Amino acid sequence: MINPIDRKKIKEEEKEKLDKQVQEFLNKGGEVSIMPEGAITDEGQMNYKFRRGKKKKVSKDGET
């Protein structure tokens, strides 16, 4: 079983690795944009527009 100390160490290593990757991205000229709270994104609109409908209830006689 993994000790809690090991998990904390693993999380710290992952955070350091992520921070390093972010810095490399920014150094290569990448840009990070911060979206204002409550902003509507294209992905959010697509998920809303094309989401799956509710399942139709089946009655006792087998019809929809």
mmJSON file of the N, C-alpha and C atoms, coordinates in Angstrom:
{"data_MODEL":{"atom_site":{
"group_PDB":["ATOM","ATOM","ATOM","ATOM","ATOM","ATOM","ATOM","ATOM","ATOM","ATOM","ATOM","ATOM","ATOM","ATOM","ATOM","ATOM","ATOM","ATOM","ATOM","ATOM","ATOM","ATOM","ATOM","ATOM","ATOM","ATOM","ATOM","ATOM","ATOM","ATOM","ATOM","ATOM","ATOM","ATOM","ATOM","ATOM","ATOM","ATOM","ATOM","ATOM","ATOM","ATOM","ATOM","ATOM","ATOM","ATOM","ATOM","ATOM","ATOM","ATOM","ATOM","ATOM","ATOM","ATOM","ATOM","ATOM","ATOM","ATOM","ATOM","ATOM","ATOM","ATOM","ATOM","ATOM","ATOM","ATOM","ATOM","ATOM","ATOM","ATOM","ATOM","ATOM","ATOM","ATOM","ATOM","ATOM","ATOM","ATOM","ATOM","ATOM","ATOM","ATOM","ATOM","ATOM","ATOM","ATOM","ATOM","ATOM","ATOM","ATOM","ATOM","ATOM","ATOM","ATOM","ATOM","ATOM","ATOM","ATOM","ATOM","ATOM","ATOM","ATOM","ATOM","ATOM","ATOM","ATOM","ATOM","ATOM","ATOM","ATOM","ATOM","ATOM","ATOM","ATOM","ATOM","ATOM","ATOM","ATOM","ATOM","ATOM","ATOM","ATOM","ATOM","ATOM","ATOM","ATOM","ATOM","ATOM","ATOM","ATOM","ATOM","ATOM","ATOM","ATOM","ATOM","ATOM","ATOM","ATOM","ATOM","ATOM","ATOM","ATOM","ATOM","ATOM","ATOM","ATOM","ATOM","ATOM","ATOM","ATOM","ATOM","ATOM","ATOM","ATOM","ATOM","ATOM","ATOM","ATOM","ATOM","ATOM","ATOM","ATOM","ATOM","ATOM","ATOM","ATOM","ATOM","ATOM","ATOM","ATOM","ATOM","ATOM","ATOM","ATOM","ATOM","ATOM","ATOM","ATOM","ATOM","ATOM","ATOM","ATOM","ATOM","ATOM","ATOM","ATOM","ATOM","ATOM","ATOM","ATOM","ATOM","ATOM"],
"id":[1,2,3,4,5,6,7,8,9,10,11,12,13,14,15,16,17,18,19,20,21,22,23,24,25,26,27,28,29,30,31,32,33,34,35,36,37,38,39,40,41,42,43,44,45,46,47,48,49,50,51,52,53,54,55,56,57,58,59,60,61,62,63,64,65,66,67,68,69,70,71,72,73,74,75,76,77,78,79,80,81,82,83,84,85,86,87,88,89,90,91,92,93,94,95,96,97,98,99,100,101,102,103,104,105,106,107,108,109,110,111,112,113,114,115,116,117,118,119,120,121,122,123,124,125,126,127,128,129,130,131,132,133,134,135,136,137,138,139,140,141,142,143,144,145,146,147,148,149,150,151,152,153,154,155,156,157,158,159,160,161,162,163,164,165,166,167,168,169,170,171,172,173,174,175,176,177,178,179,180,181,182,183,184,185,186,187,188,189,190,191,192],
"type_symbol":["N","C","C","N","C","C","N","C","C","N","C","C","N","C","C","N","C","C","N","C","C","N","C","C","N","C","C","N","C","C","N","C","C","N","C","C","N","C","C","N","C","C","N","C","C","N","C","C","N","C","C","N","C","C","N","C","C","N","C","C","N","C","C","N","C","C","N","C","C","N","C","C","N","C","C","N","C","C","N","C","C","N","C","C","N","C","C","N","C","C","N","C","C","N","C","C","N","C","C","N","C","C","N","C","C","N","C","C","N","C","C","N","C","C","N","C","C","N","C","C","N","C","C","N","C","C","N","C","C","N","C","C","N","C","C","N","C","C","N","C","C","N","C","C","N","C","C","N","C","C","N","C","C","N","C","C","N","C","C","N","C","C","N","C","C","N","C","C","N","C","C","N","C","C","N","C","C","N","C","C","N","C","C","N","C","C","N","C","C","N","C","C"],
"label_atom_id":["N","CA","C","N","CA","C","N","CA","C","N","CA","C","N","CA","C","N","CA","C","N","CA","C","N","CA","C","N","CA","C","N","CA","C","N","CA","C","N","CA","C","N","CA","C","N","CA","C","N","CA","C","N","CA","C","N","CA","C","N","CA","C","N","CA","C","N","CA","C","N","CA","C","N","CA","C","N","CA","C","N","CA","C","N","CA","C","N","CA","C","N","CA","C","N","CA","C","N","CA","C","N","CA","C","N","CA","C","N","CA","C","N","CA","C","N","CA","C","N","CA","C","N","CA","C","N","CA","C","N","CA","C","N","CA","C","N","CA","C","N","CA","C","N","CA","C","N","CA","C","N","CA","C","N","CA","C","N","CA","C","N","CA","C","N","CA","C","N","CA","C","N","CA","C","N","CA","C","N","CA","C","N","CA","C","N","CA","C","N","CA","C","N","CA","C","N","CA","C","N","CA","C","N","CA","C","N","CA","C","N","CA","C","N","CA","C","N","CA","C","N","CA","C"],
"label_alt_id":[null,null,null,null,null,null,null,null,null,null,null,null,null,null,null,null,null,null,null,null,null,null,null,null,null,null,null,null,null,null,null,null,null,null,null,null,null,null,null,null,null,null,null,null,null,null,null,null,null,null,null,null,null,null,null,null,null,null,null,null,null,null,null,null,null,null,null,null,null,null,null,null,null,null,null,null,null,null,null,null,null,null,null,null,null,null,null,null,null,null,null,null,null,null,null,null,null,null,null,null,null,null,null,null,null,null,null,null,null,null,null,null,null,null,null,null,null,null,null,null,null,null,null,null,null,null,null,null,null,null,null,null,null,null,null,null,null,null,null,null,null,null,null,null,null,null,null,null,null,null,null,null,null,null,null,null,null,null,null,null,null,null,null,null,null,null,null,null,null,null,null,null,null,null,null,null,null,null,null,null,null,null,null,null,null,null,null,null,null,null,null,null],
"label_comp_id":["MET","MET","MET","ILE","ILE","ILE","ASN","ASN","ASN","PRO","PRO","PRO","ILE","ILE","ILE","ASP","ASP","ASP","ARG","ARG","ARG","LYS","LYS","LYS","LYS","LYS","LYS","ILE","ILE","ILE","LYS","LYS","LYS","GLU","GLU","GLU","GLU","GLU","GLU","GLU","GLU","GLU","LYS","LYS","LYS","GLU","GLU","GLU","LYS","LYS","LYS","LEU","LEU","LEU","ASP","ASP","ASP","LYS","LYS","LYS","GLN","GLN","GLN","VAL","VAL","VAL","GLN","GLN","GLN","GLU","GLU","GLU","PHE","PHE","PHE","LEU","LEU","LEU","ASN","ASN","ASN","LYS","LYS","LYS","GLY","GLY","GLY","GLY","GLY","GLY","GLU","GLU","GLU","VAL","VAL","VAL","SER","SER","SER","ILE","ILE","ILE","MET","MET","MET","PRO","PRO","PRO","GLU","GLU","GLU","GLY","GLY","GLY","ALA","ALA","ALA","ILE","ILE","ILE","THR","THR","THR","ASP","ASP","ASP","GLU","GLU","GLU","GLY","GLY","GLY","GLN","GLN","GLN","MET","MET","MET","ASN","ASN","ASN","TYR","TYR","TYR","LYS","LYS","LYS","PHE","PHE","PHE","ARG","ARG","ARG","ARG","ARG","ARG","GLY","GLY","GLY","LYS","LYS","LYS","LYS","LYS","LYS","LYS","LYS","LYS","LYS","LYS","LYS","VAL","VAL","VAL","SER","SER","SER","LYS","LYS","LYS","ASP","ASP","ASP","GLY","GLY","GLY","GLU","GLU","GLU","THR","THR","THR"],
"label_asym_id":["A","A","A","A","A","A","A","A","A","A","A","A","A","A","A","A","A","A","A","A","A","A","A","A","A","A","A","A","A","A","A","A","A","A","A","A","A","A","A","A","A","A","A","A","A","A","A","A","A","A","A","A","A","A","A","A","A","A","A","A","A","A","A","A","A","A","A","A","A","A","A","A","A","A","A","A","A","A","A","A","A","A","A","A","A","A","A","A","A","A","A","A","A","A","A","A","A","A","A","A","A","A","A","A","A","A","A","A","A","A","A","A","A","A","A","A","A","A","A","A","A","A","A","A","A","A","A","A","A","A","A","A","A","A","A","A","A","A","A","A","A","A","A","A","A","A","A","A","A","A","A","A","A","A","A","A","A","A","A","A","A","A","A","A","A","A","A","A","A","A","A","A","A","A","A","A","A","A","A","A","A","A","A","A","A","A","A","A","A","A","A","A"],
"label_entity_id":["1","1","1","1","1","1","1","1","1","1","1","1","1","1","1","1","1","1","1","1","1","1","1","1","1","1","1","1","1","1","1","1","1","1","1","1","1","1","1","1","1","1","1","1","1","1","1","1","1","1","1","1","1","1","1","1","1","1","1","1","1","1","1","1","1","1","1","1","1","1","1","1","1","1","1","1","1","1","1","1","1","1","1","1","1","1","1","1","1","1","1","1","1","1","1","1","1","1","1","1","1","1","1","1","1","1","1","1","1","1","1","1","1","1","1","1","1","1","1","1","1","1","1","1","1","1","1","1","1","1","1","1","1","1","1","1","1","1","1","1","1","1","1","1","1","1","1","1","1","1","1","1","1","1","1","1","1","1","1","1","1","1","1","1","1","1","1","1","1","1","1","1","1","1","1","1","1","1","1","1","1","1","1","1","1","1","1","1","1","1","1","1"],
"label_seq_id":[1,1,1,2,2,2,3,3,3,4,4,4,5,5,5,6,6,6,7,7,7,8,8,8,9,9,9,10,10,10,11,11,11,12,12,12,13,13,13,14,14,14,15,15,15,16,16,16,17,17,17,18,18,18,19,19,19,20,20,20,21,21,21,22,22,22,23,23,23,24,24,24,25,25,25,26,26,26,27,27,27,28,28,28,29,29,29,30,30,30,31,31,31,32,32,32,33,33,33,34,34,34,35,35,35,36,36,36,37,37,37,38,38,38,39,39,39,40,40,40,41,41,41,42,42,42,43,43,43,44,44,44,45,45,45,46,46,46,47,47,47,48,48,48,49,49,49,50,50,50,51,51,51,52,52,52,53,53,53,54,54,54,55,55,55,56,56,56,57,57,57,58,58,58,59,59,59,60,60,60,61,61,61,62,62,62,63,63,63,64,64,64],
"pdbx_PDB_ins_code":[null,null,null,null,null,null,null,null,null,null,null,null,null,null,null,null,null,null,null,null,null,null,null,null,null,null,null,null,null,null,null,null,null,null,null,null,null,null,null,null,null,null,null,null,null,null,null,null,null,null,null,null,null,null,null,null,null,null,null,null,null,null,null,null,null,null,null,null,null,null,null,null,null,null,null,null,null,null,null,null,null,null,null,null,null,null,null,null,null,null,null,null,null,null,null,null,null,null,null,null,null,null,null,null,null,null,null,null,null,null,null,null,null,null,null,null,null,null,null,null,null,null,null,null,null,null,null,null,null,null,null,null,null,null,null,null,null,null,null,null,null,null,null,null,null,null,null,null,null,null,null,null,null,null,null,null,null,null,null,null,null,null,null,null,null,null,null,null,null,null,null,null,null,null,null,null,null,null,null,null,null,null,null,null,null,null,null,null,null,null,null,null],
"Cartn_x":[0.845,0.0,0.886,0.418,1.193,1.023,2.134,2.086,1.585,0.922,0.483,1.655,2.811,3.993,4.383,4.289,4.626,3.672,2.393,1.416,1.721,2.08,2.404,3.63,4.613,5.836,5.519,4.672,4.289,3.565,2.642,1.913,2.859,3.825,4.784,5.613,6.035,6.816,5.991,4.716,3.839,3.627,3.463,3.273,4.516,5.692,6.936,7.073,6.721,6.801,5.837,4.629,3.644,4.107,4.625,5.124,6.254,7.115,8.226,7.698,6.688,6.103,5.409,4.753,4.092,5.131,6.226,7.282,7.9,8.104,8.639,7.677,6.377,5.363,5.403,5.471,5.501,6.796,7.911,9.196,9.231,8.476,8.436,7.491,6.879,5.993,4.526,4.199,2.799,2.096,0.804,0.016,-1.041,-1.295,-2.335,-3.379,-4.616,-5.686,-6.563,-6.974,-7.819,-9.233,-10.151,-11.54,-12.222,-13.025,-13.764,-14.802,-15.132,-16.07,-17.433,-18.016,-19.333,-19.306,-18.126,-18.032,-18.528,-19.141,-19.66,-18.609,-18.246,-17.258,-17.95,-17.262,-17.818,-18.047,-17.103,-17.241,-18.471,-18.695,-19.864,-21.157,-21.176,-22.366,-22.635,-21.59,-21.758,-22.277,-21.742,-22.195,-23.658,-24.091,-25.485,-26.39,-25.959,-26.79,-26.982,-25.918,-25.973,-25.944,-26.418,-26.426,-27.485,-27.337,-28.3,-29.6,-30.689,-31.997,-32.288,-33.368,-33.778,-34.29,-34.079,-34.583,-36.098,-36.737,-38.199,-38.61,-39.64,-40.13,-40.911,-40.727,-41.426,-42.632,-43.812,-45.013,-45.117,-46.054,-46.184,-46.548,-47.269,-47.68,-46.595,-45.416,-44.298,-44.143,-45.075,-44.966,-44.208,-43.695,-42.947,-43.855],
"Cartn_y":[-1.186,0.0,1.243,2.284,3.517,4.351,4.831,5.692,7.079,7.783,9.155,10.073,9.803,10.615,10.454,9.239,8.98,9.721,9.74,10.434,11.929,12.486,13.911,14.192,13.317,13.478,13.364,12.415,12.223,13.456,14.007,15.209,16.38,16.535,17.628,17.474,16.241,15.991,16.297,15.897,16.161,17.664,18.39,19.84,20.518,20.086,20.648,20.383,19.166,18.798,19.653,19.862,20.679,22.127,22.67,24.048,24.206,23.201,23.238,23.244,22.419,22.358,23.673,24.295,25.58,26.639,26.677,27.656,27.446,26.183,25.904,26.416,26.212,26.675,28.192,28.878,30.336,30.864,30.189,30.622,30.475,29.511,29.305,30.299,31.178,32.184,31.859,30.855,30.499,31.525,31.621,32.57,31.821,32.315,31.756,32.833,32.519,33.495,33.041,33.995,33.702,34.135,33.193,33.473,34.098,35.136,35.706,34.71,34.826,33.896,34.018,32.881,32.876,33.078,33.107,33.307,32.058,32.265,31.161,30.791,29.52,29.063,28.304,28.165,27.419,25.964,25.387,23.992,23.803,24.724,24.646,24.745,25.604,25.752,24.482,23.872,22.648,21.513,21.416,20.365,20.558,21.796,22.066,21.787,22.209,22.105,20.663,19.86,18.505,17.436,17.767,16.771,15.708,14.604,13.52,13.867,13.466,13.717,12.747,13.019,12.138,10.824,9.758,8.464,8.464,7.879,7.808,6.674,6.921,5.899,4.862,3.607,2.514,2.161,2.151,1.827,0.32,-0.095,-1.51,-2.38,-1.827,-2.637,-2.716,-2.153,-2.306,-1.197,-0.25,0.861,1.993,2.904,4.039,5.094],
"Cartn_z":[0.0,0.0,0.0,-0.657,-0.775,0.498,1.029,2.204,1.818,2.765,2.465,2.121,2.684,2.403,0.935,0.43,-0.959,-1.897,-1.55,-2.391,-2.446,-1.307,-1.266,-2.126,-2.043,-2.827,-4.32,-4.679,-6.084,-6.602,-5.798,-6.211,-6.426,-5.537,-5.674,-6.946,-7.244,-8.459,-9.702,-9.701,-10.843,-11.028,-9.914,-9.992,-10.552,-10.114,-10.629,-12.127,-12.547,-13.959,-14.793,-14.269,-14.968,-15.073,-13.972,-14.001,-15.011,-15.097,-16.051,-17.487,-17.767,-19.104,-19.464,-18.492,-18.741,-19.076,-18.321,-18.592,-19.972,-20.371,-21.709,-22.776,-22.586,-23.532,-23.649,-22.504,-22.517,-23.129,-22.89,-23.443,-24.962,-25.502,-26.952,-27.628,-26.859,-27.441,-27.301,-26.539,-26.339,-25.473,-25.629,-24.857,-24.054,-22.857,-22.003,-21.807,-22.163,-21.978,-20.812,-20.001,-18.85,-19.199,-19.119,-19.449,-18.237,-18.442,-17.316,-16.8,-15.54,-14.936,-15.603,-15.942,-16.566,-18.066,-18.673,-20.117,-20.843,-21.992,-22.792,-23.838,-23.891,-24.858,-25.983,-27.101,-28.232,-27.85,-27.107,-26.707,-25.826,-24.907,-24.033,-24.818,-25.821,-26.654,-27.448,-27.977,-28.764,-27.881,-26.665,-25.759,-25.398,-25.244,-24.914,-26.105,-27.282,-28.467,-28.918,-28.843,-29.372,-28.284,-27.103,-26.03,-26.296,-25.616,-25.79,-25.095,-25.706,-25.124,-23.997,-23.289,-22.199,-22.782,-22.017,-22.455,-22.32,-23.309,-23.273,-22.356,-21.563,-20.655,-21.443,-21.066,-21.724,-20.858,-21.471,-20.718,-20.514,-19.717,-19.387,-20.591,-21.554,-22.694,-23.779,-23.533,-24.454,-25.473,-25.51,-26.442,-25.774,-26.576,-26.031,-25.466],
"occupancy":[1.0,1.0,1.0,1.0,1.0,1.0,1.0,1.0,1.0,1.0,1.0,1.0,1.0,1.0,1.0,1.0,1.0,1.0,1.0,1.0,1.0,1.0,1.0,1.0,1.0,1.0,1.0,1.0,1.0,1.0,1.0,1.0,1.0,1.0,1.0,1.0,1.0,1.0,1.0,1.0,1.0,1.0,1.0,1.0,1.0,1.0,1.0,1.0,1.0,1.0,1.0,1.0,1.0,1.0,1.0,1.0,1.0,1.0,1.0,1.0,1.0,1.0,1.0,1.0,1.0,1.0,1.0,1.0,1.0,1.0,1.0,1.0,1.0,1.0,1.0,1.0,1.0,1.0,1.0,1.0,1.0,1.0,1.0,1.0,1.0,1.0,1.0,1.0,1.0,1.0,1.0,1.0,1.0,1.0,1.0,1.0,1.0,1.0,1.0,1.0,1.0,1.0,1.0,1.0,1.0,1.0,1.0,1.0,1.0,1.0,1.0,1.0,1.0,1.0,1.0,1.0,1.0,1.0,1.0,1.0,1.0,1.0,1.0,1.0,1.0,1.0,1.0,1.0,1.0,1.0,1.0,1.0,1.0,1.0,1.0,1.0,1.0,1.0,1.0,1.0,1.0,1.0,1.0,1.0,1.0,1.0,1.0,1.0,1.0,1.0,1.0,1.0,1.0,1.0,1.0,1.0,1.0,1.0,1.0,1.0,1.0,1.0,1.0,1.0,1.0,1.0,1.0,1.0,1.0,1.0,1.0,1.0,1.0,1.0,1.0,1.0,1.0,1.0,1.0,1.0,1.0,1.0,1.0,1.0,1.0,1.0,1.0,1.0,1.0,1.0,1.0,1.0],
"B_iso_or_equiv":[0.0,0.0,0.0,0.0,0.0,0.0,0.0,0.0,0.0,0.0,0.0,0.0,0.0,0.0,0.0,0.0,0.0,0.0,0.0,0.0,0.0,0.0,0.0,0.0,0.0,0.0,0.0,0.0,0.0,0.0,0.0,0.0,0.0,0.0,0.0,0.0,0.0,0.0,0.0,0.0,0.0,0.0,0.0,0.0,0.0,0.0,0.0,0.0,0.0,0.0,0.0,0.0,0.0,0.0,0.0,0.0,0.0,0.0,0.0,0.0,0.0,0.0,0.0,0.0,0.0,0.0,0.0,0.0,0.0,0.0,0.0,0.0,0.0,0.0,0.0,0.0,0.0,0.0,0.0,0.0,0.0,0.0,0.0,0.0,0.0,0.0,0.0,0.0,0.0,0.0,0.0,0.0,0.0,0.0,0.0,0.0,0.0,0.0,0.0,0.0,0.0,0.0,0.0,0.0,0.0,0.0,0.0,0.0,0.0,0.0,0.0,0.0,0.0,0.0,0.0,0.0,0.0,0.0,0.0,0.0,0.0,0.0,0.0,0.0,0.0,0.0,0.0,0.0,0.0,0.0,0.0,0.0,0.0,0.0,0.0,0.0,0.0,0.0,0.0,0.0,0.0,0.0,0.0,0.0,0.0,0.0,0.0,0.0,0.0,0.0,0.0,0.0,0.0,0.0,0.0,0.0,0.0,0.0,0.0,0.0,0.0,0.0,0.0,0.0,0.0,0.0,0.0,0.0,0.0,0.0,0.0,0.0,0.0,0.0,0.0,0.0,0.0,0.0,0.0,0.0,0.0,0.0,0.0,0.0,0.0,0.0,0.0,0.0,0.0,0.0,0.0,0.0],
"pdbx_formal_charge":[null,null,null,null,null,null,null,null,null,null,null,null,null,null,null,null,null,null,null,null,null,null,null,null,null,null,null,null,null,null,null,null,null,null,null,null,null,null,null,null,null,null,null,null,null,null,null,null,null,null,null,null,null,null,null,null,null,null,null,null,null,null,null,null,null,null,null,null,null,null,null,null,null,null,null,null,null,null,null,null,null,null,null,null,null,null,null,null,null,null,null,null,null,null,null,null,null,null,null,null,null,null,null,null,null,null,null,null,null,null,null,null,null,null,null,null,null,null,null,null,null,null,null,null,null,null,null,null,null,null,null,null,null,null,null,null,null,null,null,null,null,null,null,null,null,null,null,null,null,null,null,null,null,null,null,null,null,null,null,null,null,null,null,null,null,null,null,null,null,null,null,null,null,null,null,null,null,null,null,null,null,null,null,null,null,null,null,null,null,null,null,null],
"auth_seq_id":[1,1,1,2,2,2,3,3,3,4,4,4,5,5,5,6,6,6,7,7,7,8,8,8,9,9,9,10,10,10,11,11,11,12,12,12,13,13,13,14,14,14,15,15,15,16,16,16,17,17,17,18,18,18,19,19,19,20,20,20,21,21,21,22,22,22,23,23,23,24,24,24,25,25,25,26,26,26,27,27,27,28,28,28,29,29,29,30,30,30,31,31,31,32,32,32,33,33,33,34,34,34,35,35,35,36,36,36,37,37,37,38,38,38,39,39,39,40,40,40,41,41,41,42,42,42,43,43,43,44,44,44,45,45,45,46,46,46,47,47,47,48,48,48,49,49,49,50,50,50,51,51,51,52,52,52,53,53,53,54,54,54,55,55,55,56,56,56,57,57,57,58,58,58,59,59,59,60,60,60,61,61,61,62,62,62,63,63,63,64,64,64],
"auth_comp_id":["MET","MET","MET","ILE","ILE","ILE","ASN","ASN","ASN","PRO","PRO","PRO","ILE","ILE","ILE","ASP","ASP","ASP","ARG","ARG","ARG","LYS","LYS","LYS","LYS","LYS","LYS","ILE","ILE","ILE","LYS","LYS","LYS","GLU","GLU","GLU","GLU","GLU","GLU","GLU","GLU","GLU","LYS","LYS","LYS","GLU","GLU","GLU","LYS","LYS","LYS","LEU","LEU","LEU","ASP","ASP","ASP","LYS","LYS","LYS","GLN","GLN","GLN","VAL","VAL","VAL","GLN","GLN","GLN","GLU","GLU","GLU","PHE","PHE","PHE","LEU","LEU","LEU","ASN","ASN","ASN","LYS","LYS","LYS","GLY","GLY","GLY","GLY","GLY","GLY","GLU","GLU","GLU","VAL","VAL","VAL","SER","SER","SER","ILE","ILE","ILE","MET","MET","MET","PRO","PRO","PRO","GLU","GLU","GLU","GLY","GLY","GLY","ALA","ALA","ALA","ILE","ILE","ILE","THR","THR","THR","ASP","ASP","ASP","GLU","GLU","GLU","GLY","GLY","GLY","GLN","GLN","GLN","MET","MET","MET","ASN","ASN","ASN","TYR","TYR","TYR","LYS","LYS","LYS","PHE","PHE","PHE","ARG","ARG","ARG","ARG","ARG","ARG","GLY","GLY","GLY","LYS","LYS","LYS","LYS","LYS","LYS","LYS","LYS","LYS","LYS","LYS","LYS","VAL","VAL","VAL","SER","SER","SER","LYS","LYS","LYS","ASP","ASP","ASP","GLY","GLY","GLY","GLU","GLU","GLU","THR","THR","THR"],
"auth_asym_id":["A","A","A","A","A","A","A","A","A","A","A","A","A","A","A","A","A","A","A","A","A","A","A","A","A","A","A","A","A","A","A","A","A","A","A","A","A","A","A","A","A","A","A","A","A","A","A","A","A","A","A","A","A","A","A","A","A","A","A","A","A","A","A","A","A","A","A","A","A","A","A","A","A","A","A","A","A","A","A","A","A","A","A","A","A","A","A","A","A","A","A","A","A","A","A","A","A","A","A","A","A","A","A","A","A","A","A","A","A","A","A","A","A","A","A","A","A","A","A","A","A","A","A","A","A","A","A","A","A","A","A","A","A","A","A","A","A","A","A","A","A","A","A","A","A","A","A","A","A","A","A","A","A","A","A","A","A","A","A","A","A","A","A","A","A","A","A","A","A","A","A","A","A","A","A","A","A","A","A","A","A","A","A","A","A","A","A","A","A","A","A","A"],
"auth_atom_id":["N","CA","C","N","CA","C","N","CA","C","N","CA","C","N","CA","C","N","CA","C","N","CA","C","N","CA","C","N","CA","C","N","CA","C","N","CA","C","N","CA","C","N","CA","C","N","CA","C","N","CA","C","N","CA","C","N","CA","C","N","CA","C","N","CA","C","N","CA","C","N","CA","C","N","CA","C","N","CA","C","N","CA","C","N","CA","C","N","CA","C","N","CA","C","N","CA","C","N","CA","C","N","CA","C","N","CA","C","N","CA","C","N","CA","C","N","CA","C","N","CA","C","N","CA","C","N","CA","C","N","CA","C","N","CA","C","N","CA","C","N","CA","C","N","CA","C","N","CA","C","N","CA","C","N","CA","C","N","CA","C","N","CA","C","N","CA","C","N","CA","C","N","CA","C","N","CA","C","N","CA","C","N","CA","C","N","CA","C","N","CA","C","N","CA","C","N","CA","C","N","CA","C","N","CA","C","N","CA","C","N","CA","C","N","CA","C","N","CA","C","N","CA","C"],
"pdbx_PDB_model_num":[1,1,1,1,1,1,1,1,1,1,1,1,1,1,1,1,1,1,1,1,1,1,1,1,1,1,1,1,1,1,1,1,1,1,1,1,1,1,1,1,1,1,1,1,1,1,1,1,1,1,1,1,1,1,1,1,1,1,1,1,1,1,1,1,1,1,1,1,1,1,1,1,1,1,1,1,1,1,1,1,1,1,1,1,1,1,1,1,1,1,1,1,1,1,1,1,1,1,1,1,1,1,1,1,1,1,1,1,1,1,1,1,1,1,1,1,1,1,1,1,1,1,1,1,1,1,1,1,1,1,1,1,1,1,1,1,1,1,1,1,1,1,1,1,1,1,1,1,1,1,1,1,1,1,1,1,1,1,1,1,1,1,1,1,1,1,1,1,1,1,1,1,1,1,1,1,1,1,1,1,1,1,1,1,1,1,1,1,1,1,1,1]
}}}
